[in-house]
Amino acid sequence: MDFKYLILSNSNVLVRVAVPDVAYISSDGSYSTMVLTDGRKHVFSFNLSTFEKLLESQLGLESQIFIRLGKSLIINSNYIYCINIPSQELILSSDKMAEGFTLNASRDALKSLKSMIEENVKSRRLL
């Protein structure tokens, strides 16, 4: 398959990653951590808003597979497995991952994500 790649550089490090290998990006203030499907992590010294702009500028419309959840999380929507609103958990999983990732997010963010997915499913049925 022919994948698009993200190219991210930071100080003395340049990382080239195939888009399907990105599971999620989390942020802690002005640092962001990109977590790959194999569990590897890359830390960058820029915030999540900057990361969002990089995704959009490098991927164009393909950046829409990445969804921002609240202030500190961007997920690859292709890996959404389970949204559990009461426990405030989102599970990302696929056959590419040895183990899935369980992430915490606010109830409001998870409700919005769930509604967005349900609307997307409904609109596909109408086509």
C-alpha positions as CSV (number, residue, x, y, z in Angstrom):
1,M,0.0,0.0,0.0
2,D,1.0,3.6,-0.6
3,F,0.8,5.6,2.6
4,K,1.2,9.2,3.3
5,Y,3.9,10.1,5.8
6,L,4.1,12.7,8.6
7,I,7.4,14.4,8.9
8,L,8.0,16.0,12.2
9,S,11.2,17.7,13.4
10,N,12.2,18.9,16.8
11,S,15.6,20.3,17.8
12,N,18.0,17.6,16.6
13,V,15.4,14.9,15.7
14,L,13.4,14.3,12.6
15,V,10.7,11.6,12.6
16,R,9.0,10.2,9.5
17,V,5.9,8.1,10.3
18,A,3.3,6.5,8.1
19,V,-0.1,7.9,8.9
20,P,-1.7,4.5,9.8
21,D,1.0,4.0,12.4
22,V,-0.2,6.9,14.5
23,A,-2.6,5.8,17.2
24,Y,-3.0,9.0,19.1
25,I,-1.3,12.2,20.3
26,S,-1.5,13.4,23.8
27,S,-0.4,16.7,25.2
28,D,0.9,18.0,28.5
29,G,1.1,21.7,28.2
30,S,3.7,22.7,25.6
31,Y,4.8,19.1,25.0
32,S,3.0,16.6,22.8
33,T,3.6,12.8,22.7
34,M,2.8,10.9,19.5
35,V,2.1,7.2,20.3
36,L,2.4,4.7,17.5
37,T,0.4,1.5,17.1
38,D,3.4,-0.5,18.1
39,G,3.6,1.4,21.4
40,R,6.6,3.6,20.5
41,K,6.4,7.2,21.6
42,H,7.9,10.4,20.3
43,V,7.9,13.6,22.3
44,F,7.8,17.0,20.6
45,S,8.2,20.4,22.2
46,F,5.1,21.9,20.7
47,N,1.5,22.0,21.9
48,L,-1.5,20.1,20.5
49,S,-2.8,23.1,18.4
50,T,0.5,23.2,16.6
51,F,0.3,19.5,16.1
52,E,-3.2,19.9,14.6
53,K,-2.0,22.5,12.2
54,L,0.9,20.2,11.1
55,L,-1.5,17.4,10.5
56,E,-3.7,19.6,8.3
57,S,-0.8,21.2,6.4
58,Q,0.9,17.8,5.6
59,L,-2.2,15.6,5.1
60,G,-4.9,17.9,3.7
61,L,-8.3,16.2,3.7
62,E,-6.7,13.0,5.1
63,S,-6.1,14.8,8.3
64,Q,-9.8,14.3,9.0
65,I,-9.2,10.8,10.3
66,F,-7.6,12.6,13.3
67,I,-10.1,13.9,15.8
68,R,-9.4,16.3,18.6
69,L,-10.9,15.3,22.0
70,G,-10.7,18.1,24.5
71,K,-7.6,20.0,25.4
72,S,-5.1,17.2,25.5
73,L,-5.9,14.4,23.0
74,I,-6.0,13.8,19.2
75,I,-7.0,10.3,18.2
76,N,-6.8,8.3,14.9
77,S,-10.5,7.6,14.4
78,N,-9.7,4.4,12.4
79,Y,-8.8,2.8,15.7
80,I,-11.9,3.6,17.8
81,Y,-13.0,0.3,19.3
82,C,-15.1,1.3,22.4
83,I,-16.5,4.5,23.8
84,N,-17.5,4.1,27.5
85,I,-19.0,7.4,28.7
86,P,-19.8,6.4,32.3
87,S,-16.2,5.3,32.9
88,Q,-14.8,8.2,30.8
89,E,-12.8,5.7,28.7
90,L,-12.0,5.4,25.0
91,I,-10.4,2.2,23.8
92,L,-8.3,2.3,20.6
93,S,-7.6,-1.1,19.0
94,S,-6.9,-2.9,15.8
95,D,-5.2,-6.0,14.5
96,K,-2.1,-3.9,14.0
97,M,-1.7,-3.4,17.7
98,A,-0.4,-6.0,20.1
99,E,-2.5,-4.4,22.8
100,G,-5.1,-1.6,22.6
101,F,-4.8,1.7,24.2
102,T,-7.3,2.8,27.0
103,L,-7.5,6.6,27.1
104,N,-9.3,8.9,29.5
105,A,-11.4,11.7,28.2
106,S,-14.2,13.9,29.6
107,R,-17.8,12.7,29.4
108,D,-18.6,15.7,27.2
109,A,-15.8,14.9,24.7
110,L,-16.9,11.2,24.6
111,K,-20.6,12.1,24.1
112,S,-19.6,14.4,21.2
113,L,-17.5,11.7,19.6
114,K,-20.2,9.1,20.0
115,S,-22.8,11.5,18.4
116,M,-20.5,12.3,15.6
117,I,-19.9,8.6,14.8
118,E,-23.7,7.9,15.0
119,E,-24.5,10.8,12.6
120,N,-21.8,9.6,10.2
121,V,-23.3,6.1,10.2
122,K,-26.8,7.5,9.6
123,S,-25.7,9.7,6.8
124,R,-24.0,6.7,5.1
125,R,-27.2,4.7,5.3
126,L,-29.0,7.5,3.4
127,L,-26.7,7.4,0.5
